[in-house]
Amino acid sequence: MYFIFLEQTSEGARELMTAIIEESTDNFIVRDNEKIVAMHSLKKGFIKEKPKQKQRLEDYGFLVGSGTFKHKRNNIIMTLLDASESNMFKNMEPPCKYFYGMLGAVHPKYHGKKVAEAVVIGLIKYCIDEGAKYYCGDNTNDKIANLFCKLPGFEIVDKFYYSDFKIHGTSVINQLVDGSKHTCLCFCDLEKHKNAYLKNV
């Protein structure tokens, strides 16, 4: 869901997916017999003290230009995501373990069948079982953010507008094809709301 707003070659998509999977610590795969129909990647973390908050920039051209990906679009995507995660630790009280949702996808033929909802609820229960105090995830479109916010304890704690992401003075994109104009950082205090997931959801 991270790169739906930029055209990708197969090689570019493979480079980005490989990097995300290598960085993840936990991956969920949903199958229909032998066919993979959905997936979600998580990154486990622990903070002893609250990190210094990142400051958003007026222009991200230098960071994109100094990116390590072969394909420029991937440097754009990862820089944008890093900027959108500036307030990721704002609502966390250390020391604490947390999970960060990195990437999620559902095969188009399985849209509208509540597969995404089942995956999200399953991974939240997993995070709770693993002793995580918090879950956060940056969502690139409103539909996914709204899915999370229907669940107990989830709220949008930050937004980053695509029009504010400028490279050498020019906005790369103003909105997605679905009309979404910003990313949404969704957050849940799992310790506070775990009973809702373990008993009622």
C-alpha positions as a Python dict, from the first residue, in 0.01 Angstrom:
ca = {
    (1, 'M'): (0, 0, 0),
    (2, 'Y'): (301, 227, 27),
    (3, 'F'): (367, 268, -342),
    (4, 'I'): (23, 282, -497),
    (5, 'F'): (64, 651, -581),
    (6, 'L'): (372, 614, -804),
    (7, 'E'): (411, 405, -1116),
    (8, 'Q'): (655, 119, -1061),
    (9, 'T'): (846, -111, -1288),
    (10, 'S'): (859, -478, -1186),
    (11, 'E'): (1225, -437, -1098),
    (12, 'G'): (1158, -127, -890),
    (13, 'A'): (871, -290, -702),
    (14, 'R'): (1089, -595, -634),
    (15, 'E'): (1368, -375, -496),
    (16, 'L'): (1130, -196, -260),
    (17, 'M'): (950, -512, -146),
    (18, 'T'): (1283, -684, -76),
    (19, 'A'): (1398, -394, 141),
    (20, 'I'): (1073, -386, 339),
    (21, 'I'): (1071, -762, 398),
    (22, 'E'): (1434, -759, 508),
    (23, 'E'): (1361, -482, 757),
    (24, 'S'): (1049, -650, 897),
    (25, 'T'): (1059, -882, 1198),
    (26, 'D'): (720, -1054, 1159),
    (27, 'N'): (517, -1139, 849),
    (28, 'F'): (160, -1263, 811),
    (29, 'I'): (52, -1455, 503),
    (30, 'V'): (-311, -1550, 427),
    (31, 'R'): (-371, -1828, 177),
    (32, 'D'): (-671, -1964, -8),
    (33, 'N'): (-545, -2319, -60),
    (34, 'E'): (-208, -2254, -230),
    (35, 'K'): (-285, -1899, -342),
    (36, 'I'): (-157, -1606, -136),
    (37, 'V'): (-447, -1362, -96),
    (38, 'A'): (-317, -1121, 170),
    (39, 'M'): (-8, -1026, 365),
    (40, 'H'): (107, -787, 634),
    (41, 'S'): (459, -710, 757),
    (42, 'L'): (547, -581, 1104),
    (43, 'K'): (859, -439, 1262),
    (44, 'K'): (912, -501, 1634),
    (45, 'G'): (1083, -232, 1839),
    (46, 'F'): (1173, -132, 2192),
    (47, 'I'): (1254, 213, 2329),
    (48, 'K'): (1415, 285, 2666),
    (49, 'E'): (1351, 656, 2637),
    (50, 'K'): (1151, 873, 2399),
    (51, 'P'): (1352, 954, 2085),
    (52, 'K'): (1398, 1313, 1977),
    (53, 'Q'): (1115, 1408, 1744),
    (54, 'K'): (1211, 1442, 1379),
    (55, 'Q'): (1146, 1779, 1222),
    (56, 'R'): (972, 1792, 887),
    (57, 'L'): (1151, 1981, 615),
    (58, 'E'): (1054, 2248, 366),
    (59, 'D'): (1214, 2042, 90),
    (60, 'Y'): (1325, 1677, 65),
    (61, 'G'): (1529, 1696, -254),
    (62, 'F'): (1864, 1639, -82),
    (63, 'L'): (1740, 1332, 108),
    (64, 'V'): (1586, 1180, -204),
    (65, 'G'): (1904, 1246, -400),
    (66, 'S'): (2121, 1081, -136),
    (67, 'G'): (1897, 772, -107),
    (68, 'T'): (2050, 426, -140),
    (69, 'F'): (1796, 268, -376),
    (70, 'K'): (1883, 206, -740),
    (71, 'H'): (1539, 323, -848),
    (72, 'K'): (1465, 690, -774),
    (73, 'R'): (1097, 626, -709),
    (74, 'N'): (1191, 405, -416),
    (75, 'N'): (1405, 683, -268),
    (76, 'I'): (1103, 913, -302),
    (77, 'I'): (870, 661, -135),
    (78, 'M'): (1097, 583, 159),
    (79, 'T'): (1179, 950, 219),
    (80, 'L'): (810, 1039, 214),
    (81, 'L'): (729, 761, 459),
    (82, 'D'): (1011, 865, 690),
    (83, 'A'): (874, 1219, 690),
    (84, 'S'): (520, 1099, 760),
    (85, 'E'): (644, 902, 1064),
    (86, 'S'): (789, 1208, 1241),
    (87, 'N'): (543, 1182, 1531),
    (88, 'M'): (554, 804, 1561),
    (89, 'F'): (674, 801, 1923),
    (90, 'K'): (478, 1103, 2045),
    (91, 'N'): (213, 904, 2236),
    (92, 'M'): (439, 625, 2363),
    (93, 'E'): (554, 609, 2726),
    (94, 'P'): (892, 432, 2750),
    (95, 'P'): (1029, 191, 2834),
    (96, 'C'): (802, -7, 2602),
    (97, 'K'): (781, -265, 2327),
    (98, 'Y'): (587, -170, 2015),
    (99, 'F'): (502, -299, 1671),
    (100, 'Y'): (504, -87, 1359),
    (101, 'G'): (289, -190, 1062),
    (102, 'M'): (513, -170, 755),
    (103, 'L'): (319, -307, 462),
    (104, 'G'): (-19, -465, 401),
    (105, 'A'): (-194, -586, 88),
    (106, 'V'): (-499, -788, -19),
    (107, 'H'): (-538, -947, -363),
    (108, 'P'): (-794, -742, -564),
    (109, 'K'): (-1019, -1046, -615),
    (110, 'Y'): (-1062, -1068, -237),
    (111, 'H'): (-1153, -705, -177),
    (112, 'G'): (-1487, -659, -4),
    (113, 'K'): (-1471, -1000, 165),
    (114, 'K'): (-1344, -869, 501),
    (115, 'V'): (-1005, -1031, 449),
    (116, 'A'): (-822, -711, 548),
    (117, 'E'): (-1026, -682, 868),
    (118, 'A'): (-948, -1041, 964),
    (119, 'V'): (-575, -991, 899),
    (120, 'V'): (-563, -670, 1103),
    (121, 'I'): (-746, -819, 1401),
    (122, 'G'): (-524, -1127, 1389),
    (123, 'L'): (-203, -925, 1386),
    (124, 'I'): (-323, -701, 1670),
    (125, 'K'): (-393, -1009, 1882),
    (126, 'Y'): (-45, -1133, 1793),
    (127, 'C'): (111, -804, 1904),
    (128, 'I'): (-74, -828, 2236),
    (129, 'D'): (38, -1189, 2287),
    (130, 'E'): (397, -1076, 2218),
    (131, 'G'): (372, -827, 2505),
    (132, 'A'): (369, -510, 2295),
    (133, 'K'): (233, -200, 2464),
    (134, 'Y'): (164, -8, 2143),
    (135, 'Y'): (86, -55, 1774),
    (136, 'C'): (131, 216, 1515),
    (137, 'G'): (118, 217, 1139),
    (138, 'D'): (138, 478, 866),
    (139, 'N'): (-138, 439, 608),
    (140, 'T'): (-116, 601, 268),
    (141, 'N'): (-489, 619, 198),
    (142, 'D'): (-807, 702, 386),
    (143, 'K'): (-973, 363, 329),
    (144, 'I'): (-707, 171, 522),
    (145, 'A'): (-692, 434, 796),
    (146, 'N'): (-1069, 415, 839),
    (147, 'L'): (-1046, 36, 868),
    (148, 'F'): (-807, 68, 1162),
    (149, 'C'): (-1009, 342, 1327),
    (150, 'K'): (-1318, 120, 1341),
    (151, 'L'): (-1128, -107, 1580),
    (152, 'P'): (-1112, -54, 1959),
    (153, 'G'): (-858, 202, 2075),
    (154, 'F'): (-731, 313, 1735),
    (155, 'E'): (-702, 680, 1647),
    (156, 'I'): (-528, 893, 1388),
    (157, 'V'): (-254, 1083, 1572),
    (158, 'D'): (-87, 1255, 1279),
    (159, 'K'): (-133, 1340, 911),
    (160, 'F'): (122, 1432, 646),
    (161, 'Y'): (-16, 1600, 335),
    (162, 'Y'): (129, 1484, 5),
    (163, 'S'): (136, 1843, -123),
    (164, 'D'): (385, 1927, 157),
    (165, 'F'): (634, 1672, 27),
    (166, 'K'): (846, 1881, -208),
    (167, 'I'): (1152, 1784, -409),
    (168, 'H'): (1350, 2089, -521),
    (169, 'G'): (1046, 2309, -472),
    (170, 'T'): (795, 2089, -654),
    (171, 'S'): (526, 1865, -500),
    (172, 'V'): (554, 1510, -631),
    (173, 'I'): (186, 1441, -582),
    (174, 'N'): (-116, 1617, -435),
    (175, 'Q'): (-352, 1326, -387),
    (176, 'L'): (-399, 956, -463),
    (177, 'V'): (-634, 818, -727),
    (178, 'D'): (-888, 746, -453),
    (179, 'G'): (-882, 1112, -345),
    (180, 'S'): (-667, 1067, -32),
    (181, 'K'): (-462, 1382, 27),
    (182, 'H'): (-246, 1270, 317),
    (183, 'T'): (-100, 978, 506),
    (184, 'C'): (-254, 883, 839),
    (185, 'L'): (-49, 764, 1136),
    (186, 'C'): (-280, 526, 1325),
    (187, 'F'): (-201, 443, 1686),
    (188, 'C'): (-337, 211, 1957),
    (189, 'D'): (-247, 167, 2322),
    (190, 'L'): (-268, -214, 2326),
    (191, 'E'): (-218, -242, 2699),
    (192, 'K'): (-519, -21, 2761),
    (193, 'H'): (-747, -190, 2505),
    (194, 'K'): (-624, -550, 2499),
    (195, 'N'): (-935, -692, 2666),
    (196, 'A'): (-1148, -569, 2375),
    (197, 'Y'): (-938, -781, 2137),
    (198, 'L'): (-890, -1087, 2354),
    (199, 'K'): (-1257, -1116, 2452),
    (200, 'N'): (-1490, -928, 2222),
    (201, 'V'): (-1336, -881, 1877),
}
